Every structure is written in structure tokens, then in C-alpha cells.
Amino acid sequence: MSVVVLVLAMTACSGEKVLDEAEVEEGAKQALTETVGQEPDSIDCPDDLKAEVGATMRCELTAGSDTLGVTVTVTSIDGDKATYDVEVDG
């Protein structure tokens, strides 16, 4: 399932802009809760996400006894904000 835009401020790390791991996890969790109507127990991402259009990261969603893969993809950059989509594996 695709979730429409989430916008977060970027932070500089080693000279490149990234989306903070914890903010990506929280934003994805909030967007999925609004879309599905049920909050997942957790979403765990492995690292910060590079703030670059097309950058992707695989995360893991846990809901009860179910564990699903989640793909987060940066879709646009506007100044110091990035928009990304969240898609849960079928």
C-alpha cells in the first residue's frame, strides 16, 4: 500500500543531507495509522535515509505477530524538506 507524502526536515551528517531514522520511523507509522486506521506496533528502519529523490530504504513493520517489509522512497526535495512514500509489502 502506498501512503502519500510525509515531509520532514533534513539534517546534515558528514556533509550530506539525510532524513533522521527515528523521524522516518515515526512518520511512516503515523501515515500508515491514518491510512489503515490501525497503528502498527513498530516500524524499524536500519539507518538514516539519504535525502535524494529516488533514495529508498527497507524497513520492518511489526503488528501483533505479523512482520512485514516496508519500502520508504524519497519522491521530492523542496529546500530543506523531503517528501517520501511508504509502501508495505503485499
N, C-alpha and C positions, 0 to 999 in steps of 0.2 A: 504494500500500500504506500502510495506516495503522500507525503504530507507537504503542504505548501509552506512557504517561506518562514524562516526564522532569521532574525537579524541580531547579530552580536558584535560588540566592539572587538577590535583586534588588539593583540599585544605584541610588542616586538621581542623577539627571542633570537639571539645570535644574528641580528641584522635582518631577519626575515619576519614577515608578519604571519601570525598564527592565530587560530581560534583556540582558546583555552579548553583543555579536555573536560574539565568539570562543567564549564558553561555549555559545551556541546551536549554532554550527557543530560544536563538539566533541561536544556531547550528541546532536545529530542523527546524526552519524557513528557514534558508539558504539551508539546504539539500532538503527540500520539494520544495523550489523555483527552485532549479537546476533540480529536478526530474520531476516536474509537468509543469514547465515553467511559473508559476504564483505565485507571492508572497502572502501568506496569510496576512490578516490584522494584526493578532496577534496570538501568542501561549502563553498560560498562564499555568504555572506549579505551584503546590501548595507549593513546598519546594525544598531544595537541594536533589539530588539523591545519595543514598549510592553507593559508588564506590566498588561494589562487583558483580562478574559475576552472572547474573540471577536476579539482583535487577530490579524492574520495578516501574514505576510511571505513573499515569494517568494525562494527561494534556488536555487543551481545545484549539482547533483551531477555530478562527473566520475568515471568509472570506465573506465579504458583509453581507447578512442577514443569512447566514448559520453558524451553530455552530456544530463542530464535535469533538468527543473524539479522543485522540491521546495516544498511549501507547509507552513509551520510555523504552527500555530494554538494560541493560549493557550486552554486549556479550563477552568482553575480557578486561583484565587488563594487561598492559605491563609497568612495572616500575611505573612512576607517570602519566601515560596516560591511559585513558579508551576509549574503542570503544563501541558505542551503536547503536541500530537500532531504527527507528522511524516508527510506523505503524498507519495510520489513519483508523478509523472505517469505515466500508463499508457503 
